[in-house]
């Protein structure tokens, strides 16, 4: 199952919707289109039986996920879903929801 991209125009800017799991979708603008962003959003089975959002980064651009606008959005997804896995070549980073204080 791959990501599906559907487009709609809002306020003069094209908006992309990438479906990352059955019954679950995340909305991204064209900055997130894989050929432009050098990253790909999908899902992966989680150890707890659920699904994690997986972001695979083009190894030629290893720090892309730490750049704007990607990093802030990745943190938002982690806060909402609990965990995001970022894969850069052989390195894997897990971003988790901040514990409640």
N, C-alpha and C positions, 0 to 999 in steps of 0.2 A: 504494500500500500504506500504510494508516494504522496507527496503534498500536492494539493490541487490549488491552482491559482484562478481566482475569479476577479474580474475588475468591475468597478463602478466609478463614475465620475462624481466627485463632491467638491464644491467650491473651486472648480477649475483645476484641481489636482487629482490625479488618478489615484484611487485607493485600491489596494490589493488585499484580498482575504485569502489566507492560506489555511486550509483545513489540515490540522495536525493529528487528529484522532477522531474516531467515530463519535459523533455527538459533542465534540469539542472543537472550537475554532478560535483562532486568534487573528486579529486584524492588524495588518501592517500596510504602510504606504510603499510607494515604489522604491524608496531607499533600501528596502529589504529584499528586492528582487535578487535572487542568487547571483546572477551574472554581474550585477552592480555591487552588491554588498560583500561578495566573496565569502558568504556564509549561507547555510541551508538549515531551515527550521523543520524539524520532524518530531517524532516521539520515540521513546524506547521503553520497554518493560522495566518497571521499578522493582526493587527487591521486596517491597511490601505488597506486591501484587497489583499495584496501580500502574500508571503511566507517567513518566517524566517527560518534560519537554527537552529535546536534545537539539543543540545547536552545533552543527559541524562547521568548522572554520577552514577555509582554504589555507593549507600550510604555507603558501607563498605570502600570506597576509596574516601572520600569527597573532598580531595585536588588534586586529579589526574589531573584535567583540568588545574591546575596552574603549573604543572610540565612540563619540557622539554620532548619531543618535542611538546607537545600539546598546551601549552599556546601561543607560538609564532604563530603557525598555526591558532589558533582560532582568534587571533588578525588580521592576514592577511585576513581571511574570513570576519571578521567584516568590515575591511577597504574596501574590494571589494564589499560586498553585503549590507553594511549599518548597519546591526544589526545581532547579534548572541545571542540566548537565551540559557543559561546554567541552567539545572535543577539538583539540588542535594537534593534528598529527598523532603522536603517541602520548601526548599529555591530555589529562582529563581534569576539569575543574568542576566542582559542584557548588552552586550558589544556593543557599537555603534562606528560608524566611527567617527574619530576625526574631529571636524569642521575645515573647510578651514580657513587659516589665511590670 
